[in-house]
Amino acid sequence: MMKPKSLLLQNARDLESIDLLSGASYVGQGELGLEHFPRIQAEIDTSSSLLPSTLVWECHTWYEEVLGGTPKHFLHLRLTLEIPLTCQACLKPYAQVIESDRDYLFFQTEEEAETWDFEADHESEDALVATEAFNLLELIEDEVLLALPLAPRHPAHGCLAEDLKTASARLKGQVEDIVIEKPNPFAILKNLKKQ
């Protein structure tokens, strides 16, 4: 196989539909505003004056020859972003740095991707299916969402004591507001006798 020609990816429009079946390799980098990522926007704490950064990304694809077989097709994606989240301890906003640096291995079909033994061959890569209209923007958004903490919190000792007390009092008040009404057991018996 001859060496593939590298094609440059530069803007969001380039990233929405990449022909991974063309035999070309791709390289690109840049910055993207969060208007391209509605699912990330939904995670942001908008009550604060903290603003998200632009998402900085870079990627490249390449092929590796396989003796007596079809060359393997890879993608490397690196990204970084800072977004405001709500700390689950003190309920105040803070800036969370999100970073991802991953490799992917492309397959022609879903079945091939599902049956690939990553532990034996390439434990550091994830499987993707190559298409004529691969959406790298979607993959970038997925990676950011996967990198978000399950329970966002300030770094160690980052919460102020008064914020923790206020959050505790607020949560306690919300718990006290919950009223569970239990049915009267005698009313239930009375209704059963009527039937």
C-alpha positions, 0 to 999 in steps of 0.5 A: 500500500502506498503512503496515504496523503495527509489531509488537514483538518482545521475547523468545526465544519471539517470535523463533522464529516471525515471520509475515513474510507478514502485511504487518506490520513488526517492531521489537525488542531485548533480551538472550538467554542462550546456552541458546537457541543450542546451536551457539554453546555448542559453540564456547565454551572451557569450561575457563576461568573466563571466562564468556560475556556475554548476547547483545544484539540489536536488529532492525527490518523495513521496506518500501520502495516500488518504482515500478510493483512490489511493495514490497521487504521488509528486515530490519536486525539488529545484535548483540553478544556476548562469548564465551571461545575458545581462542587457537590460538597459546598454547592459553589461553582469551581473551574474543572480542567478536563483533559483527554489523550487517547488512541482509537483503532478503526474497523470496517464493521460493528461486528469486527469492533465488537469481536476484537481482542484489545487485551491481547493486541492493543489494550490502550486503544478503543474501537471505532467504526470507520465511515465515509462521514465520521463525526469527530466533533461527536467523538470530542464531545463524548470524550469530554463527557466521559472525562467529567468527574462523577461527583464534581468537587473542589480540589482537596481543601478547596471548599470554604468552611462557611460554604460547607455549613451553608450547603449542609443547612440548605440540604437539611432544610430540603430533607425536612420539607419532604413529607411522606404520607402514609395511608391510614391502615384502618381506612384500608381495612374499611375499604376492603370490608366494603368490597 
